[in-house]
Amino acid sequence: MKDYALFIKETLDRYKGKYKHEPLKHLPVYNDQNILCAYLRPITEDYRITLPDCSDLLGKWRKENPGIATGTFQVTRERTEKWLDAHIIGRDDRILFLIVALDGQFLGHIGFSSFNYQEKACEVDAVLRGVKDIHPGLMGYAMNSLIFWGLYDLHLEKITLKVFADNTHAIQFYKRCGFQVVQLIPLVKVVLLNEEKWEISPQLQETVAERYYTEMIYKGIEVL
Ligand SMILES: CC(C)(COP(=O)(O)OP(=O)(O)OC[C@H]1O[C@@H](n2cnc3c(N)ncnc32)[C@H](O)[C@@H]1OP(=O)(O)O)[C@@H](O)C(=O)NCCC(=O)NCCS
């Protein structure tokens, strides 16, 4: 277990550019004709220099998609950078990729988080199409690429995700990508001074909650 945790930390750190003098790593994304159509570009430690527009873009996409996050708060560049530093670059069990078209345009993001080292498991995280109505199917192809990397390079044995149960479009998308519903997880609303968020509450297991996550697990796509 310790070995696998170390392996994941080192691998994710390599992708996050924490090993100086190592080349930048991209994951190739192929369409359903097996033709390269995009790349997954990890958000690296040096994102302020190499991806100078990244925090503003992430903030813009978040404002445009308020329904996806567990919390609502004022989005600012400073807050996004703080989040990237602490919760993406700084976490051993999390990585976020920008989805980049072949012409260099950033179209969305997708990542992995919350590794369970014992089970060799993790969650698909932060799935978002930032630019709508171009490259139909791209998000599914990006998901395939992430899953392929997870299974073959990270040696994952289980891949899950959590999505708000009322996000029917995303649930249909995940089913198309090979995920199946496992269970509903009740959520409780937490109201803070400048922020409202939904959290998993073990006490709510037996009661009727205001909102739920749908937990899904990757089972693979049937090849006919
Ligand atoms: C969930 C989300 C990432 C799904 O993205 P998407 O754009 O629907 O996914 P794709 O790029 O794979 O597919 C886009 C469309 O092209 C279609 N398509 C797929 N392959 C295609 C192909 N080869 N040719 C033409 N169309 C295709 C899909 O059926 C889909 O059509 P639909 O919108 O009518 O369902 C996106 O809706 C999103 O960002 N939502 C907001 C954030 C969110 O809820 N994230 C989930 C948090 S858990």
The ligand as a Gaussian input file, in Angstrom:
#p B3LYP/6-31G(d) Opt

LIG

0 1
 C      -20.934000      16.683000     -18.439000
 C      -20.227000      17.258000     -19.681000
 C      -18.725000      17.278000     -19.446000
 C      -20.549000      16.367000     -20.872000
 O      -19.964000      16.963000     -22.005000
 P      -20.588000      16.837000     -23.460000
 O      -20.175000      18.042000     -24.215000
 O      -22.040000      16.532000     -23.359000
 O      -19.842000      15.523000     -23.952000
 P      -19.297000      15.118000     -25.375000
 O      -18.304000      16.109000     -25.887000
 O      -18.833000      13.709000     -25.239000
 O      -20.589000      15.103000     -26.284000
 C      -21.194000      16.290000     -26.795000
 C      -22.354000      15.928000     -27.702000
 O      -21.808000      15.346000     -28.875000
 C      -22.435000      14.093000     -29.116000
 N      -21.434000      13.235000     -29.750000
 C      -20.630000      12.323000     -29.145000
 N      -19.832000      11.763000     -30.078000
 C      -20.137000      12.344000     -31.259000
 C      -19.688000      12.199000     -32.589000
 N      -18.721000      11.344000     -32.901000
 N      -20.239000      12.967000     -33.545000
 C      -21.212000      13.825000     -33.268000
 N      -21.701000      14.012000     -32.032000
 C      -21.164000      13.278000     -31.046000
 C      -22.861000      13.605000     -27.771000
 O      -23.921000      12.672000     -27.889000
 C      -23.304000      14.876000     -27.117000
 O      -24.609000      15.198000     -27.546000
 P      -25.746000      15.668000     -26.501000
 O      -25.251000      17.000000     -25.952000
 O      -26.956000      15.801000     -27.325000
 O      -25.804000      14.633000     -25.421000
 C      -20.724000      18.708000     -19.999000
 O      -22.116000      18.685000     -20.213000
 C      -20.403000      19.717000     -18.931000
 O      -19.314000      20.273000     -18.876000
 N      -21.404000      19.994000     -18.057000
 C      -21.219000      20.991000     -17.014000
 C      -20.268000      20.500000     -15.959000
 C      -20.749000      19.214000     -15.302000
 O      -21.912000      19.032000     -15.006000
 N      -19.778000      18.324000     -15.041000
 C      -20.017000      17.078000     -14.333000
 C      -19.670000      17.258000     -12.903000
 S      -19.752000      15.719000     -12.030000

